Amino acid sequence: MKNKIALNFFGVLMLMAMISLTIQAQPAMLNQPMKNFTLPTTDGKTVSLTDFKGKNVLVVFPRVFAAEGRYCSICNYQYAELLSLAQKAKAKYNLEILYVVSFPEKTINNWIDAFPDQMASIEQMKNPKEITEQSTRRADFAKNFFVNKYEFTKGDVPTPFPILIDSARTVSKSLGIFMTEWGGSKVEQDIPSVFLLNKDGILKFKYVSQSTVDRPNNDYLTMVFESFLK
């Protein structure tokens, strides 16, 4: 009886391991169709990648957390940049943005609600009240990296593109970008990534960040659109 229970338990462990490996073994390959996924959105809908056949699609995965209890300010800034790009890209390139967040809806809502404070903290970083060697270095970085100033009103952060909820990390794990430690930080996070699909659903470009500050800005993305979307 004990041997039978042990065998059954071992079988369950093997099955779980096989499922885990299956999830991790589906990377997105250039010039190949990207595997379809279906996820709920923060506005109560359900979205599939195949819903956008006939349109170009930019799939964006933010990091969200830089450390335990601390949001990634670069992710907030990138979101603000995408807001300014979305309408222009839709009109010129027939492009839709899908913003996939690997956390539960409550976490996502709290993150969005914190955007006004996050943008304010970026401006404070540029102009520190106390001048020290560290604050000067941070200010220099902020001025070079966060070139534009964005402001949001609490409770009124625009969401012009679908924000998809990947709380089970099904999509991010299949793409190999979900991590529990990355960039020197031990926290659940996605490696910031963007995937560009053409109107036939073929992956034409992907950008998986190599460091926490490595992100394609709007100018770079526009250059990519011009190169790959005809």
SVG drawing of the C-alpha trace seen along z (x, -y; Angstrom):
<svg xmlns="http://www.w3.org/2000/svg" viewBox="-17 -71 46 73">
<polyline fill="none" stroke="black" stroke-width="0.4" points="0.0,0.0 2.8,-2.4 4.7,-1.6 1.5,-2.2 1.0,-5.6 4.7,-6.5 4.4,-5.5 1.2,-7.6 2.9,-10.6 5.9,-10.2 3.6,-10.0 2.0,-13.3 5.4,-15.0 6.5,-13.7 3.3,-15.0 3.7,-18.4 7.3,-18.5 6.2,-17.6 3.6,-20.4 6.1,-22.9 8.6,-21.9 5.8,-22.2 5.0,-25.7 8.6,-26.7 9.3,-25.2 7.3,-27.5 9.5,-30.5 8.3,-33.0 10.4,-32.6 11.1,-35.3 9.3,-35.0 6.9,-32.4 3.4,-32.8 3.2,-33.7 1.3,-31.1 -2.2,-32.3 -3.3,-33.2 -6.5,-34.2 -6.6,-36.4 -9.1,-38.5 -8.7,-42.2 -9.1,-44.8 -12.3,-46.1 -14.1,-42.8 -13.5,-41.5 -11.6,-38.5 -9.0,-39.0 -7.3,-36.5 -4.2,-37.3 -6.1,-35.9 -8.8,-38.6 -6.4,-41.0 -5.8,-39.1 -5.5,-41.7 -3.9,-44.2 -0.3,-44.7 0.1,-44.1 2.6,-45.2 2.6,-42.9 4.2,-44.6 5.2,-42.9 6.2,-45.3 8.3,-44.3 5.9,-46.0 8.0,-45.5 11.6,-46.5 11.8,-45.1 9.4,-43.9 6.8,-46.6 8.5,-49.0 7.2,-49.6 9.4,-49.8 9.4,-53.6 10.8,-52.8 7.8,-50.6 5.5,-53.5 7.4,-55.8 7.3,-53.3 3.5,-53.0 3.2,-56.8 5.3,-56.8 3.0,-54.1 0.0,-56.3 1.5,-59.0 2.3,-56.5 -0.9,-54.4 -3.2,-56.7 -0.5,-57.7 0.6,-54.0 -3.0,-52.9 -3.7,-55.6 -0.4,-55.2 0.5,-51.5 -2.9,-49.9 -1.3,-48.8 -2.9,-47.7 -1.1,-47.5 -1.7,-44.7 -0.3,-45.3 0.1,-42.0 0.7,-42.1 1.6,-39.0 -0.2,-39.8 -3.8,-39.6 -6.2,-42.3 -6.1,-43.9 -2.3,-44.3 -2.7,-45.8 -5.3,-48.3 -3.1,-49.3 -0.2,-49.8 -2.2,-52.0 -3.6,-53.9 0.0,-54.7 0.9,-56.2 0.5,-59.9 2.8,-59.4 5.3,-57.5 5.5,-60.2 5.9,-62.8 8.8,-60.8 10.5,-60.8 10.4,-64.6 11.6,-64.7 14.5,-62.5 15.5,-65.0 15.4,-67.8 16.5,-66.5 15.9,-68.7 19.1,-67.4 22.3,-67.5 24.5,-64.5 26.8,-62.5 24.1,-59.8 21.2,-62.2 23.3,-63.9 24.0,-60.6 20.3,-59.7 19.4,-63.1 21.8,-62.8 20.3,-59.4 16.7,-60.6 17.3,-63.7 18.9,-61.5 16.5,-58.6 13.1,-60.2 13.3,-63.0 9.7,-63.8 7.5,-64.9 4.2,-63.0 1.5,-63.8 -1.6,-61.8 -4.6,-62.5 -5.4,-60.0 -8.3,-57.8 -8.0,-59.1 -5.1,-57.2 -5.9,-56.6 -6.1,-53.0 -6.6,-53.3 -5.3,-49.8 -6.3,-46.5 -4.5,-45.5 -4.5,-41.8 -4.3,-39.8 -1.8,-36.9 -2.1,-36.2 -1.2,-32.5 1.9,-33.6 0.8,-31.2 1.9,-33.4 5.0,-34.9 6.3,-31.5 5.8,-30.1 7.9,-32.9 10.5,-32.4 10.3,-35.9 8.8,-35.4 11.4,-35.4 11.6,-35.4 15.0,-37.0 16.3,-39.3 18.3,-42.5 19.7,-42.0 16.2,-42.0 14.5,-39.0 10.9,-39.6 8.3,-38.1 8.6,-40.0 8.6,-39.7 11.7,-40.6 10.5,-43.7 9.8,-42.6 8.0,-43.7 6.9,-41.5 5.8,-42.9 3.5,-40.9 2.4,-41.8 -1.2,-41.6 -0.7,-37.9 0.3,-37.1 3.9,-36.6 6.5,-37.7 8.7,-40.3 10.6,-41.8 11.2,-41.0 13.0,-43.0 13.8,-41.2 15.6,-43.6 19.2,-42.8 19.1,-45.0 16.6,-46.9 17.2,-50.2 17.2,-48.5 14.0,-49.5 13.1,-50.6 11.6,-54.1 9.0,-55.6 11.6,-56.7 13.1,-53.2 9.7,-51.5 8.7,-53.9 11.9,-53.0 11.0,-49.3 7.5,-49.9 8.9,-51.7 11.2,-48.8 8.9,-45.8 5.3,-47.0 4.5,-47.6"/>
</svg>
